[in-house]
Amino acid sequence: MKTTFDGLRRRQALMAAAAALMSPRLALAQTDNPLPSWRDGPRRQALLDFVAAVTTEGGPDFVPPIERVATFDNDGTLWVEQPAYTQLFFILDRIRSMAPQHPEWTADAIFRAAIEGDMAALAAGGTAGLVKLAAAAQAGGSPEDFVKLAADWLETARDGRWHKPFTELVYQPMIEVLSFLRAKGFSTFIVTGGGVDFVRSFSERVYGVPRSQVVGSTFALKPGEADGRITLTREPTIDFVDDGPGKPVGIARHIGRRPIAAFGNSDGDYQMLRYTTEGTGRRLGMIVHHDDAGREYAYDRQSSIGHLEKALDEAPQRGWQVISMKDDWARIFP
């Protein structure tokens, strides 16, 4: 019986080890290299040095765990944002699916462009046109209803270039950073210009970031009561834009602590990077630079999506690390 029991325990141990290797987050804990998808170089070393400095008790830069807050932009920092934001594809699909119930939309140029998939006309409509579409596609129902709606869409939607689920087009090196920081006592927050409920629909499953640690743009909520129960209904009005100068505001309101590390990829993250690195003590600001057209995309100054110019120009004087996807990442996707 003892031999049988020992054999069972060995098989269980092997199964547990195999399961750990299949999970990127668990696998990271099993190796001495917390960033296996990063190439050796100054950016990787800067990240490791920063974490070592703020987590070494008794050291001059030690930061207590409660104050170890790291913030991450989502689009273009944690997953693909080209040729358009994932949430825009969701909005356009919603408009097309809802169009039969709204024949009046065909008389509106921006709705007609959305229904026909005319991206040039959508771009010509500018921000006001996109906000109009977003309101029509995403208002109504409770926040919980919307989270489920977005999660269901993500299960079946596919990217046009790789023909994979959008949730598989996340950056493996950044997944490793999230896991590494959490293993070192950091709280990791997503601070995104995207809709907060949209990102919450996948943040736990894909990034290991709880819904409560997602800060994003929000629709107004109308409180009410139905059948003896409190209700919240999403209104067709955006009441907070968590982008650009709004990011420090969202951080202050939602998190209540200034981050000691921030990760972004565009000028929409410029204020978040400044807000983080202008604090006292050891700080880290990192910018993901999209310069790998072969494995992903190459864009910065000339792009309307993920426009990166001011933050890129000021990175050297502000001490921000510019991550080259081409040179610093050995792999991009999981």
Number of C-alpha atoms within 10 A of each C-alpha: 6 7 8 9 10 11 12 12 12 12 12 12 12 12 12 12 14 12 13 16 15 11 10 15 19 14 16 19 15 12 10 8 11 20 22 16 21 23 16 14 11 13 19 16 13 14 19 16 11 16 24 15 17 22 18 13 12 10 11 11 17 17 21 13 13 10 14 23 22 23 28 25 28 24 25 20 24 23 22 22 18 18 11 14 16 21 18 14 15 18 20 21 18 20 22 17 12 15 17 10 8 10 9 11 18 15 9 9 14 23 25 19 20 24 19 13 14 13 12 9 17 19 14 11 16 11 11 10 16 19 15 16 21 23 17 18 19 22 19 17 14 16 19 13 14 19 18 16 15 20 17 12 15 19 11 10 17 17 17 10 9 10 9 13 16 19 20 16 18 22 21 23 23 23 21 21 18 23 22 20 19 17 14 14 16 23 19 25 25 27 31 28 22 22 21 21 24 24 23 25 20 20 21 15 11 12 19 15 20 15 17 13 18 26 28 28 21 20 23 15 20 12 11 10 9 7 6 6 7 9 15 16 18 21 19 19 17 18 12 16 19 24 23 17 15 20 26 22 19 21 23 13 11 15 17 10 14 22 27 26 25 28 27 28 27 26 21 24 30 24 18 31 30 16 21 23 22 15 12 9 12 17 20 21 26 22 25 21 24 21 17 16 11 8 12 16 17 15 17 19 14 10 12 11 18 25 17 24 16 13 23 21 10 12 18 11 7 14 13 22 21 21 19 15 23 19 14 19 23 15 16 19 18 12
